[in-house]
Amino acid sequence: MNTQSLQDFWTVVVEVWSNGVGGVDIGQILNALGILLAFFVLRGLIAKFLIGWLRRMAQKTVWKMDDHVVDAIAPPLRAIPVVFGIFVATNYMHFEGVVDVIVQNITRSLISIVIFWTILRTLGPLSHAFDRLEKALSRELIEWMMKALRVAVVLVGAATVLQIWGIQIAPIIAGAGLLGVAVALGAQDLFKNLIAGILILGEKRFKVGDWIRVDGVVEGTVEAIGFRSTVVRRFDKAPVMVPNAKLSDTAVTNFTEMTYRRIYWHIGVEYRTSIEQLSEIREKIAAHIAEDGDFVDAKDASTFVRIDKFGASSIDILVYCFTKTTRWGEWLEVKEKLAYTIMKIVEEAGSGFAFPSTSIYVESLPADRPEPFVPPAREETTSEETVK
């Protein structure tokens, strides 16, 4: 290897170092990387100072919402030093031509992402500002509105980034419109369920946590109300996804909204029960319901204990009353205690409970009926006669 070869090699190294990438020498690139690394190192300190200052300002106010907003936007704020470091490093390198345009677009895109990310994070705490609307709108409907706002923010942010890169949005929207018409023709059930879900929330038919029953469909606890279907968990813990259209077009019983819970019985006693016994049984049952604190007062809810009808095999006493509790387990306990009390009252009155029976009455028999066959009695023999 001679001296000329070394000089030629050094000339190539200097040329590569000088030209670098996009007209920027490698020295500038290394310096830019150092700047970017410095901002990465200082990111924690800058973000901590900025977030700390915002939290101190928020604590001075009487509202708690601004505290939640500061906590929500903390992640985007931590990204600001990094984006600023990228901006400073790229400006230091002085790119030219197409590379400069690409670098500037990347920086603008990162700034746009941070801005819309901050807005998206802010929507969470701001949703609590709609709590007062729960009297007019259900909580689920407010959550739907917040989801729609989040989707809108994401779409606007995506459109902004595309616009930065010179991609026209209008043709995309027009194409999406044509695609939407085609999809709408084949997804009528989807939109029907969506509209039904909005009607369910607007009418406040039920909310998450309610116990509902749809005859022939499902009975259980509402777990979630989605855009297309509602998740109802049955009492055997199996989830059932019911289309919203079915819940909107069908009668839904909401047991959670019950004011009281009903007990409706027919108590059948024997026909041999006298009037005095019937009166005693009725009066004692009515007195027990009126005095027991588990039952609603007759002034607040219909309460009846009456001799109702003469059944096929019993005299039926109507017991119609309401319990104060609507919880199923507690209601079963109240019913059980009432059943024990009624059994005791009937027994003390000297009567009994009737059961289904059938009696056959024969007034006369045909005159030419055959005589009944009576087998002759078997004669007893002694052991001696048997020997003979």
C-alpha positions in Angstrom: 0.0 0.0 0.0 1.6 3.3 -1.1 1.0 6.9 0.0 -1.2 7.7 -3.0 -3.7 5.0 -2.0 -4.0 6.3 1.5 -4.5 9.8 0.2 -7.3 8.6 -2.2 -9.0 6.7 0.7 -8.8 9.8 2.9 -10.3 11.9 0.1 -13.3 9.5 -0.1 -13.8 9.6 3.7 -13.7 13.4 3.6 -16.2 13.5 0.7 -18.6 11.1 2.5 -18.2 13.1 5.7 -18.9 16.4 3.8 -21.8 15.2 1.7 -23.5 13.1 4.4 -27.3 12.7 3.9 -29.4 15.2 2.0 -26.5 17.7 1.8 -25.8 17.6 5.5 -22.4 16.4 6.6 -22.0 13.6 9.1 -20.7 16.0 11.8 -23.9 17.9 11.7 -25.9 14.7 11.9 -23.9 13.6 15.0 -24.4 17.0 16.6 -28.2 16.8 15.8 -28.3 13.3 17.4 -26.6 14.8 20.5 -29.2 17.5 20.7 -32.0 15.0 20.4 -30.4 12.8 23.1 -30.1 15.8 25.3 -33.8 16.6 25.0 -34.6 12.9 25.7 -32.5 13.2 28.9 -34.1 16.5 29.9 -37.6 15.3 28.9 -38.3 14.0 32.4 -37.1 17.2 34.1 -39.0 19.5 31.6 -42.2 17.5 31.8 -41.9 17.3 35.6 -41.5 21.0 35.9 -44.3 21.8 33.4 -46.8 19.3 34.9 -45.9 20.3 38.4 -46.6 24.0 37.6 -49.9 23.1 36.0 -50.9 21.0 39.0 -50.1 23.9 41.4 -52.2 26.2 39.3 -55.1 23.7 39.3 -55.0 23.3 43.1 -55.5 27.0 43.6 -59.0 26.7 42.0 -62.1 25.4 43.8 -63.0 23.0 40.9 -61.7 19.5 40.9 -62.2 19.0 37.1 -59.0 20.9 36.2 -57.0 18.6 38.5 -58.3 15.6 36.6 -57.6 17.4 33.3 -53.9 17.9 34.3 -53.6 14.3 35.2 -55.1 13.2 31.9 -52.9 15.4 29.7 -49.7 14.4 31.5 -48.6 11.8 28.9 -49.0 14.2 25.9 -47.1 16.9 27.8 -44.2 14.5 28.4 -44.0 14.1 24.6 -43.6 17.8 23.9 -39.9 18.0 24.8 -39.2 15.1 22.4 -41.1 16.8 19.6 -39.3 20.1 20.3 -36.0 18.3 20.3 -36.7 16.8 16.9 -37.7 20.3 15.6 -34.4 21.8 16.9 -32.2 18.9 15.6 -33.7 19.0 12.1 -33.4 22.8 11.9 -29.8 22.5 12.9 -29.0 20.1 10.1 -30.4 22.4 7.3 -31.8 19.8 5.0 -32.4 20.7 1.4 -34.8 19.7 -1.3 -37.1 16.8 -0.9 -35.5 15.7 2.4 -36.2 19.1 3.9 -39.9 18.8 2.9 -40.2 15.3 4.4 -38.5 16.3 7.6 -40.8 19.3 8.0 -43.8 17.2 7.3 -42.7 14.7 10.0 -42.3 17.5 12.5 -45.7 19.0 11.7 -47.3 15.6 11.9 -45.8 14.9 15.3 -47.1 18.3 16.5 -50.6 17.6 15.2 -50.6 14.2 16.9 -49.6 15.7 20.2 -52.3 18.3 19.9 -55.1 15.9 19.1 -53.8 13.4 21.6 -54.1 16.1 24.3 -57.7 16.9 23.2 -58.6 13.2 23.2 -57.2 12.8 26.7 -59.1 15.9 27.9 -62.5 14.4 26.9 -62.4 11.9 29.7 -62.4 14.4 32.6 -64.7 16.7 30.7 -67.3 14.0 30.5 -68.0 14.5 34.2 -69.3 18.0 33.3 -72.3 16.2 31.8 -73.3 14.6 35.0 -76.0 17.2 35.5 -77.6 16.0 32.3 -78.2 12.6 33.7 -81.6 13.8 34.9 -82.6 14.4 31.2 -80.3 11.9 29.6 -79.1 8.5 30.8 -75.5 7.9 31.7 -75.2 5.4 28.9 -76.4 8.0 26.3 -73.8 10.5 27.7 -71.1 7.8 27.3 -72.3 7.2 23.7 -71.9 11.0 23.0 -68.4 10.9 24.5 -67.5 8.0 22.3 -68.8 9.8 19.2 -66.7 12.9 20.2 -63.6 10.7 20.5 -64.2 9.2 17.1 -64.7 12.7 15.7 -61.4 13.9 17.2 -59.5 10.9 15.8 -61.0 11.5 12.3 -60.2 15.2 12.3 -56.6 14.4 13.6 -56.1 11.8 10.9 -57.4 14.3 8.2 -55.0 17.0 9.5 -52.0 14.6 9.2 -53.1 13.6 5.7 -53.5 17.2 4.7 -49.9 17.9 5.9 -48.6 15.3 3.5 -50.6 16.7 0.7 -53.2 14.0 0.5 -56.6 15.5 -0.5 -59.4 14.7 1.8 -62.3 15.5 -0.5 -61.9 12.6 -2.9 -61.5 10.2 0.1 -64.8 11.6 1.6 -66.6 11.3 -1.7 -65.4 7.7 -2.1 -66.3 6.9 1.5 -69.8 8.4 0.8 -70.3 6.0 -2.1 -69.0 3.1 -0.1 -71.3 4.2 2.8 -74.3 4.0 0.5 -73.3 0.5 -0.6 -72.7 -0.6 2.9 -76.0 0.9 4.1 -77.9 -1.1 1.7 -76.4 -4.3 3.0 -76.3 -3.3 6.7 -79.9 -2.2 7.3 -80.1 -4.3 10.4 -76.9 -2.6 11.8 -78.4 0.9 11.5 -81.8 -0.4 12.8 -80.1 -1.7 15.9 -78.1 1.5 16.3 -81.2 3.7 16.1 -83.0 1.3 18.5 -80.1 1.6 21.0 -80.4 5.4 20.9 -84.2 5.1 21.5 -83.6 2.7 24.4 -81.2 5.1 26.1 -83.4 8.2 25.3 -86.5 6.5 26.7 -84.5 5.2 29.7 -86.1 1.8 29.4 -83.3 0.3 31.5 -79.7 1.0 32.4 -76.6 -1.0 33.2 -77.2 -3.1 36.4 -81.0 -3.4 36.0 -82.8 -6.7 36.2 -85.0 -7.1 33.1 -87.1 -9.7 31.4 -88.0 -10.0 27.8 -90.6 -12.7 27.3 -89.3 -15.5 25.1 -85.9 -13.9 24.8 -83.9 -13.4 28.1 -84.1 -12.6 31.7 -81.1 -11.3 33.7 -78.9 -8.3 34.6 -77.9 -5.7 32.0 -74.1 -5.5 31.7 -73.5 -3.3 28.7 -75.5 -1.3 26.1 -73.6 -1.2 22.9 -74.1 0.4 19.5 -75.6 -2.8 18.1 -76.6 -5.1 20.9 -77.1 -5.2 24.7 -75.3 -7.7 26.9 -77.7 -9.4 29.4 -76.2 -11.8 31.9 -78.6 -14.5 32.9 -78.8 -15.8 36.5 -76.8 -18.9 35.5 -74.0 -16.4 34.6 -74.3 -17.0 30.9 -74.0 -13.8 28.8 -76.7 -13.2 26.1 -76.1 -10.6 23.4 -79.6 -9.3 22.4 -80.0 -7.0 19.3 -81.2 -3.6 20.3 -84.0 -3.7 17.8 -85.5 -6.7 19.6 -85.4 -4.8 22.9 -86.9 -1.7 21.4 -89.8 -3.5 19.6 -90.6 -6.0 22.4 -92.2 -5.4 25.9 -89.4 -5.2 28.5 -90.1 -5.7 32.2 -87.7 -3.8 34.4 -87.9 -5.4 37.8 -85.3 -3.0 39.2 -87.7 -0.1 38.9 -90.3 -1.8 41.0 -91.6 0.3 43.9 -92.8 -2.8 45.8 -93.0 -6.5 45.1 -96.2 -8.4 44.9 -97.4 -11.6 46.5 -100.5 -13.1 44.8 -101.8 -16.4 46.2 -104.9 -18.5 46.3 -105.1 -20.5 49.5 -107.5 -23.5 49.1 -109.1 -24.9 52.3 -111.4 -27.9 52.6 -115.1 -27.7 51.9 -115.8 -28.9 55.4 -114.5 -25.6 56.8 -117.4 -23.7 58.5 -118.2 -20.0 58.0 -116.8 -19.2 61.4 -113.6 -21.0 60.6 -113.3 -19.2 57.2 -113.9 -15.8 58.9 -111.3 -16.6 61.6 -108.7 -17.6 59.0 -109.3 -14.5 56.8 -109.2 -12.1 59.7 -106.0 -13.5 61.2 -104.2 -13.5 57.8 -105.3 -9.9 57.2 -104.2 -8.8 60.7 -100.8 -10.4 60.3 -100.1 -8.6 57.0 -101.3 -5.3 58.4 -99.1 -5.6 61.6 -95.9 -7.1 60.0 -93.4 -4.5 59.0 -92.3 -6.4 55.9 -95.5 -5.6 54.1 -96.6 -2.3 52.5 -99.5 -0.5 54.3 -102.9 -0.9 52.6 -103.0 2.9 52.1 -99.9 2.8 49.9 -100.6 -0.4 47.9 -103.6 -2.6 47.2 -104.0 -5.3 49.9 -106.7 -7.9 49.9 -107.5 -11.0 51.9 -110.9 -12.2 50.8 -112.9 -15.4 50.3 -112.6 -15.4 46.5 -114.3 -18.4 45.0 -115.5 -22.0 45.3 -113.1 -24.1 43.4 -113.4 -27.6 42.1 -112.2 -29.1 45.3 -111.6 -26.2 47.7 -112.8 -22.9 49.0 -110.2 -20.4 47.8 -109.0 -17.4 49.8 -107.3 -14.6 47.9 -104.1 -13.2 49.4 -102.9 -10.1 47.5 -100.3 -7.8 49.1 -96.9 -6.2 48.5 -93.6 -6.4 50.3 -91.4 -3.4 51.0 -88.3 -5.1 49.7 -87.9 -5.7 46.0 -84.7 -7.8 46.3 -85.4 -11.3 45.3 -83.7 -13.1 48.1 -85.3 -11.0 50.8 -88.7 -11.3 49.1 -88.4 -15.1 49.2 -87.8 -14.9 52.9 -90.9 -12.8 53.5 -93.0 -15.2 51.4 -91.6 -18.1 53.4 -92.5 -16.5 56.7 -96.0 -15.7 55.4 -96.5 -19.3 54.3 -95.6 -20.6 57.8 -98.0 -18.1 59.4 -100.9 -19.1 57.1 -100.3 -22.8 57.8 -100.4 -22.1 61.5 -103.5 -20.0 61.3 -105.4 -22.7 59.2 -104.3 -25.5 61.7 -105.4 -23.5 64.7 -108.8 -22.8 63.2 -109.4 -26.6 62.9 -109.4 -26.6 59.1 -107.1 -28.0 56.6 -105.7 -27.4 53.1 -107.5 -29.0 50.2 -105.9 -30.9 47.4 -107.3 -31.8 44.0 -109.7 -34.7 44.2 -112.6 -36.3 42.2 -115.8 -37.8 43.7 -118.1 -40.2 41.8 -121.8 -40.3 42.8 -124.0 -43.2 41.6 -127.8 -42.5 42.0 -129.1 -45.8 40.7 -127.9 -49.0 38.9 -129.5 -50.5 35.8 -132.3 -53.1 36.6 -131.0 -55.7 34.2 -127.5 -55.6 35.5 -125.7 -58.9 36.0 -125.5 -60.3 39.5 -122.1 -59.9 41.1 -120.1 -63.1 41.3 -119.2 -64.1 44.8 -116.7 -67.0 44.9 -117.8 -69.8 47.3 -116.0 -70.1 50.6 -113.3 -72.7 50.8 -114.1 -75.6 53.2 -111.5 -76.3 55.9 -110.3 -79.9 56.2 -108.6 -81.5 59.1 -105.3 -83.4 58.8 -107.1 -86.7 59.4 -109.4 -86.2 56.4 -106.5 -85.4 54.3 -104.8 -88.7 55.3 -107.9 -90.7 54.3 
